[in-house]
Every structure is written in structure tokens, then in C-alpha cells.
Amino acid sequence: MTIGLVVLAQATADGNAFAQMLVDGISFGAIYALLAMGFVIIFKSTSVINFAHGALTGLGAFLIAAFATVLDFPGRYLTFLPEWAQWTVNVLTALVAAALFGILLERVFLRPMVGEALFAVAIVTLGVDIVVRTITNDWIGTQPRPLGAPWGLEVVDLGWVRIAWSEVIQILVTIILLGAIAFFLRSRTGVAMRATAFDQETARAQGVNVGRIFSVAWAIAAFLAGVAGLFYSIFPRRATGVDQATAFIAFRAFPAVIIGGLDSIPGAVVGGFAVGIAESAANTYLTFEFLGNGFPGIVGYLLMMVVLLIRPYGLLGTPEIRRV
Amino acid sequence: MRNKPKWLALFLVLGLVLAACGGGEGGDTTTTAAAEEEATTTAAAEEEPTTTAAAEEEPAEIATDVGVDLEAGTITIGLLSDLSGPFSPLVQIINTGHDLYWASVNEAGGVNGLNVELEVRDTGYVVDTHVQLYEELKSQVVAFGHSTGSPHTVAINSSLQADGILAIPLTWYSGWSDPAINSNLVPHGVPYCIEAMNMIEYLTTQAPEATTIAIASSPGDYGQDSNAGAVMVAEALGLEVVYDGTGTIVATDPATLAEAANGIAGSGAELVWVTTDPTSFGGVYGQALAAGFSGALWSGAGPSWNPALIGPDSPIAEPLANDFYISQYYAPWAADSPGNQMVRDLVEAAGAPPLDYYAEGVIEAKIMHEALLAAYEAGDMTQTGVLNAAKSLESVTFDGLAPDETYVGEANDRLQRLQFISRPDLEGLAGGTSTGATLVESDYTSPTAAAFQFDAACFALEAG
């Protein structure tokens, strides 16, 4: 409450700084939201927290670097397109490859665990994380790999606020993906996914191909993780590209997942933007010496604790009803 | 359903095999055997081993205990390396430097006929693991060719002293110059703290009108030792520290990068000193640019730099090439010195890509080589004998690759104050003629660093 009042008092004093803080927070929050949505989609369909999500993020970003800069595939055959369009096609191809890899992981490592204790399945995802991250890191090697985003250092300067073009694109892409997922959840497969999450056995009895639903969930999560990895690895976030530490960003999205509610996709989005804006506000306004350095890094977790005290199932999560 | 465990086991094994086989640049935790095969003998490699005439005269009897097998003709050296943690990209290259150097020595007859083998362990940059692996290796090796990380090296220091074993710290912490700490350590290169003094004073010669500086760093000995030196030199030169983000930057936490970038951009500083890892540096620099901050001169401790920052697809390449001064403990790849030529020959013969960090492995190996030769000459190749030999080395020369080192005399005599300064070299990197750095100053020390009197570490590091 005190922190909120301090921020509010300072925000009213300088409108431009407030606007910049908000834009930075939304930009950050979009990355968290993309990651959080991936976590939630797998949790919704399998009731398992996917500890391999970081590895999928690193892998997705690496595939984009490989397709967009090293291989230039399939852009090199589409010379009639402008450069930015070639790059976009390369990125989409890499994201499809990431999604296929997600399906492969699910089919090989997770499918055999259907019906086993959820704890055991979660531990398998930990193992998958180590295997995929080790392989990806070996592929990445010792040097960061740039993703070759066509916007470079271009910044939109409106006078009262500055925002990099890459951040504008990132926010637009997040909104589009959010809409696409909302649409998907209302589709036949989406409804089947929700039914599977609610009760696997009953869904199976109703003719839902549960295995296929799991594959779709992993494909979507891997796709979203790749998009998050892309925007995290380009200017202005980490201008040098994807490296062996990229995978760790996924775990920064955990507070967003918990704040929104583990099983709520809108909640993941709300949580993602809430954490992003909270961190940005702390960066801009909570610069008091007694707080020391690094305070913005814990603001997301503080916010998570406050939310859990008020709403133990997150802002939009489903309350668990138990007979006592 | 019955076959699931078999399938799962099969694919897990397949995954691990892929992980082990994938790529070719890093993760090598074996001995030099592979490198021996790779490093075909070159003229330079043959000339390189520095066996002295005195050392070739075999003493009547050579004392040995651990890690030296006269019958088998082997000397075993341990490397406590970060091969999976935050510094693994650098340490993997450094270890290749070790491999290539010792392979060339072995091909040329070894250390007085004894072949050197490496026992490499991955500490993951975890202190507890580091200590465990030290305990494992101390009964197998005659000395440690490097010990990665300052808190890690501090954690094994009392054991090193109790066991009478030598280690070369793979860190540039100023505390290694403290006689109370370094009885079993032979540091090399300019410490972070002195490096900051050198570089910031050098920046003021490039921007004489500058009166303000912003500093930021990673937490721990690396960033905080460096920034302690930055604060000292700022005071000495009358520079105002308008933003102090010492210890702010955590590589895995994007909020901390934004915090440092906002702090620097908001300060309007004319000079910027950032000590962190290269990717985080790129993030801080990029976000400061995005916030409209430009016109300042930037630099940071040696490990903050990586040529990928100015690589062909790096969006920050051009502005960084204008703004940045590279601090180096050894001369860059393309420098014109016999020591650099030796590294280039070793690396090219092995078909490895040109990179600056091999030099660090070669420098560490060269120090160990000199210690082994001196121990052999003294007839004592026990662990303590090699330690004593290293501590008696009056001068280790690297033929221009790095400043000479001495391990005798008072702390202020031994303290390394010399270093190299380079500028980013976009054209050289693109054309393959350099590793992205053009040397502008060799054996440089600033007046403040030259006058600095060492009495304690710039930043106190707690044991364990």
C-alpha cells in the first residue's frame, strides 16, 4: 500500500516519466505474458507444471537464430519479398519447427506418463528441461547468436515517450496471439482441451483424443515460448541474441502465472502485464537508497505474495472446492 | 503400456548421447588426448616449449608424491572449471587453450620427458561443488592449473594451504595480492580493481572535459572489486559518480538490466563503467540507447566484452564501436607479438575458430609449465615442491601475449598493474583479420594505478 502511494505520488508529479514507465512495463509484461500463457496451456490440459518451459524458450530462440540468420531459410528462396518479410517467414518456419519439437517431446517423454502420478510427470519435465537445455546450449555454443531482427535500433520518439520498434511489434504480436488463443479455446479442439483439463477420463469417455490434446498443448506452448524467446533476445532487451542463459527467463514468469491463477489464460496475461508494470514502476520510482540495488527484481514476487494473501487461487484462477 | 519404461529409457539415453555428441566447441571434460590428436605439430609449436638447458639436466633423484608418475612418464594437472555455469562460454575456450598448449608441449617431448595430462572437472560455478571436486582431485593431481571463481577459490584456500597444493586462480580479484591469502596461489593479470583505475583514467584522456561517471556491475567479487577501483579513481580524478549501480546486474533477471540501464540513462553521465557478462552488457547498453542515452564513453572489466557485441547481426555494433574501449588482460588475437603468434599457430593448427580467450588458457598453462620445470630442476616434484617452485619464479614471460609476472618480493612488487587496451574493430571482425579488437595500448598503466599502494583487497570477500 505504501509502495503504491509512493509510486502514485511520484507518477502525478511527472506525466512523461509515468508514460515511459507504463510503456516499458507493458513491453516487459508482454514477454512475461507469452511465457505465462505457455505454462498455463500445458497446466490446463495436463495438470502439470512444465519445468521444461525455459528449455523450450531457449530452443525456440535458437531455432529462430538458426533459420533467420545462419540458414536464411526459406527466405533465401523468396527473394521477391522485401527483407523484413523474408525474415518474418524464416521466423515463422522456426516457430513451426519449435512447435513440432514440442510435439516430439510430449510424444516421447510425456505420453508414456499418462495416468502416472502428477508429481512423477512434473519430475519428468525437469529431466526434459536438462536434456533439451544441454543440447540447445551445445548448439548455441560459446558465443551469443543474433536473431537478425530487421528493426535494428529504430525507436519511435513521440517526445513524451520513446519506444523501440521491436517493442511495438512485440506488443502487437502478443495481442494477436492472445486473440488467436482465445479463439482457439472456443474451437472444437479448444473445448476438448478444456474438457481434458477438467477430467481426463470423462473426456476420453466422450470421445476426446486426450493424447492429441496433449500434443496440441505442447505445440502451442513451444510456439509461445519461441515468440517470447525471440523478443527477449533482440534489441533493446538482450541485443546480442540468444545465449546459454536465455532459458532462465522463463522462470521469471512464474510470479505472473501464480498471480493470474495457474489455470487461467486471461489470468496469465493479466499476471504478465502486472509483473512487467510493477517491475518498471519499481525501476522508475522506487530508487531509494535504503532499498538497495536489485529491488525491481523482487517486486514480482512481492506482488505474488500479496495476491496470494488476498486470493489464494490467483486473480482469475479456479478456486478448489474441498469437502471437509 | 508394458513397454513404456523401455521406450522412455531408450529415448532418455538417446537424448543424453545427443547432448554429449552435439556441437564441437564446448563441454570437453576429458584430458588432452583429443587435443593431442587435433594439434598437428607446427614449427611454432615445436619451438614453443621453454625447456631450459639447466632443466634438461636430470637431477640425481626426483621426489614425487601425487600426480607425477615417473614410470608412466606423466604429470597430472587438475582444472576446476565452470563448464555449465554462467562463465562456461568463456571457460570452455580457456580450457581449449590449455589443451592446445599441453598437446604442443607433449608433442615436443613433454616436461623433461614427462607428458602432461589434464583432469578437468565441471564445478558449474557452484562453491559447494567446487569444494567437493577439489577434494576428489587433490589425491590425483600435482597442482591445479586453474580454479574458477573467487568465492570458490577462497572456499578451497584453507585446504590448499593445509594440503600444500598450488592453484592458479582463474579470476582477477584484488585479494589474490594479499600475502595472508595467496600463500598457495599464483595470480596473473591486472586485478579488477586496478583495471578499473587504468581504464577510467584512460577514458578521461579520451574525454578530458568529462566530470561525471556512471558505474554498474554484477554482484560479487568480480563486479564489486572492479567498482571499488572505479570509485577510488573517480575520487582521485575528481569525477562525480552520478549513478552507482554496483551489484545491480543479475544476468538471469531482465529487471535488473533495465534498472541499470535506466540509472545510467537518467544520470546523463559522460563516462560509463559497467562490469558484467557480455550479454548483460549488451542488454544494458541497448536499453540505455533505447532510452535516448548517447554520447558517453563506455568501458568495463575484461570479461564484459565479447566480439559478438559487434558481430554482423548485432544491432548495437556501430554505436558500440564508437563508444567502447576494450579492457584486456592479454593482447588481442591479431596483436603483433611472438606470444600471440604462438597462440594463433596452435589454434589454426587445431582448426579451431579464432578467439581471444584461448590466450588465458595458454597463459595459465605457461605459468604451470615454468613451475613444473623449476620443480624438476630442484628435484622435488611433489605437490609442495611444485608449489615452492611456483612461488620462487622471479619472472614468467609470455613473449608479448601478456605482461610478465613475478611471484617473489612484496605484495606491491608482485601486483600486476599493466594491461592492454583495444578498440572494437568492425572491419577486422567482418573480414576475418581480427577477433573484433584493435590494440591501442600495450602494457598500459595509469598514474593512479601506478601510485596505488596495496594493503588489502579493494572488496572484502568472505570465505565460503
Boltz contact constraints between the chains, C-beta under 6 A:
constraints:
  - contact:
      token1: [A, 69]
      token2: [B, 313]
      max_distance: 6.0
  - contact:
      token1: [A, 108]
      token2: [B, 11]
      max_distance: 6.0
  - contact:
      token1: [A, 112]
      token2: [B, 4]
      max_distance: 6.0
  - contact:
      token1: [A, 112]
      token2: [B, 8]
      max_distance: 6.0
  - contact:
      token1: [A, 131]
      token2: [B, 15]
      max_distance: 6.0
  - contact:
      token1: [A, 134]
      token2: [B, 19]
      max_distance: 6.0
  - contact:
      token1: [A, 135]
      token2: [B, 18]
      max_distance: 6.0
  - contact:
      token1: [A, 135]
      token2: [B, 19]
      max_distance: 6.0
  - contact:
      token1: [A, 135]
      token2: [B, 22]
      max_distance: 6.0
  - contact:
      token1: [A, 138]
      token2: [B, 22]
      max_distance: 6.0
  - contact:
      token1: [A, 138]
      token2: [B, 23]
      max_distance: 6.0
  - contact:
      token1: [A, 139]
      token2: [B, 23]
      max_distance: 6.0
  - contact:
      token1: [A, 141]
      token2: [B, 25]
      max_distance: 6.0
  - contact:
      token1: [A, 142]
      token2: [B, 25]
      max_distance: 6.0
  - contact:
      token1: [A, 142]
      token2: [B, 26]
      max_distance: 6.0
  - contact:
      token1: [A, 142]
      token2: [B, 89]
      max_distance: 6.0
  - contact:
      token1: [A, 142]
      token2: [B, 92]
      max_distance: 6.0
  - contact:
      token1: [A, 142]
      token2: [B, 93]
      max_distance: 6.0
  - contact:
      token1: [A, 143]
      token2: [B, 308]
      max_distance: 6.0
  - contact:
      token1: [A, 144]
      token2: [B, 279]
      max_distance: 6.0
  - contact:
      token1: [A, 144]
      token2: [B, 308]
      max_distance: 6.0
  - contact:
      token1: [A, 146]
      token2: [B, 311]
      max_distance: 6.0
  - contact:
      token1: [A, 146]
      token2: [B, 313]
      max_distance: 6.0
  - contact:
      token1: [A, 146]
      token2: [B, 314]
      max_distance: 6.0
  - contact:
      token1: [A, 148]
      token2: [B, 313]
      max_distance: 6.0
  - contact:
      token1: [A, 152]
      token2: [B, 315]
      max_distance: 6.0
  - contact:
      token1: [A, 153]
      token2: [B, 315]
      max_distance: 6.0
  - contact:
      token1: [A, 155]
      token2: [B, 290]
      max_distance: 6.0
  - contact:
      token1: [A, 162]
      token2: [B, 292]
      max_distance: 6.0
  - contact:
      token1: [A, 164]
      token2: [B, 290]
      max_distance: 6.0
  - contact:
      token1: [A, 235]
      token2: [B, 286]
      max_distance: 6.0
  - contact:
      token1: [A, 235]
      token2: [B, 315]
      max_distance: 6.0
  - contact:
      token1: [A, 236]
      token2: [B, 286]
      max_distance: 6.0
  - contact:
      token1: [A, 236]
      token2: [B, 287]
      max_distance: 6.0
  - contact:
      token1: [A, 236]
      token2: [B, 290]
      max_distance: 6.0
  - contact:
      token1: [A, 237]
      token2: [B, 283]
      max_distance: 6.0
  - contact:
      token1: [A, 238]
      token2: [B, 279]
      max_distance: 6.0
  - contact:
      token1: [A, 238]
      token2: [B, 283]
      max_distance: 6.0
  - contact:
      token1: [A, 239]
      token2: [B, 282]
      max_distance: 6.0
  - contact:
      token1: [A, 239]
      token2: [B, 286]
      max_distance: 6.0
  - contact:
      token1: [A, 239]
      token2: [B, 315]
      max_distance: 6.0
  - contact:
      token1: [A, 239]
      token2: [B, 316]
      max_distance: 6.0
  - contact:
      token1: [A, 240]
      token2: [B, 279]
      max_distance: 6.0
  - contact:
      token1: [A, 240]
      token2: [B, 282]
      max_distance: 6.0
  - contact:
      token1: [A, 240]
      token2: [B, 308]
      max_distance: 6.0
  - contact:
      token1: [A, 240]
      token2: [B, 309]
      max_distance: 6.0
  - contact:
      token1: [A, 240]
      token2: [B, 314]
      max_distance: 6.0
  - contact:
      token1: [A, 243]
      token2: [B, 279]
      max_distance: 6.0
  - contact:
      token1: [A, 245]
      token2: [B, 251]
      max_distance: 6.0
  - contact:
      token1: [A, 245]
      token2: [B, 252]
      max_distance: 6.0
  - contact:
      token1: [A, 248]
      token2: [B, 252]
      max_distance: 6.0
  - contact:
      token1: [A, 279]
      token2: [B, 255]
      max_distance: 6.0
  - contact:
      token1: [A, 283]
      token2: [B, 258]
      max_distance: 6.0
  - contact:
      token1: [A, 283]
      token2: [B, 259]
      max_distance: 6.0
  - contact:
      token1: [A, 283]
      token2: [B, 262]
      max_distance: 6.0
  - contact:
      token1: [A, 293]
      token2: [B, 245]
      max_distance: 6.0
  - contact:
      token1: [A, 293]
      token2: [B, 247]
      max_distance: 6.0
  - contact:
      token1: [A, 293]
      token2: [B, 248]
      max_distance: 6.0
  - contact:
      token1: [A, 294]
      token2: [B, 248]
      max_distance: 6.0
  - contact:
      token1: [A, 294]
      token2: [B, 256]
      max_distance: 6.0
  - contact:
      token1: [A, 296]
      token2: [B, 255]
      max_distance: 6.0
  - contact:
      token1: [A, 296]
      token2: [B, 259]
      max_distance: 6.0
  - contact:
      token1: [A, 297]
      token2: [B, 253]
      max_distance: 6.0
  - contact:
      token1: [A, 297]
      token2: [B, 255]
      max_distance: 6.0
  - contact:
      token1: [A, 297]
      token2: [B, 256]
      max_distance: 6.0
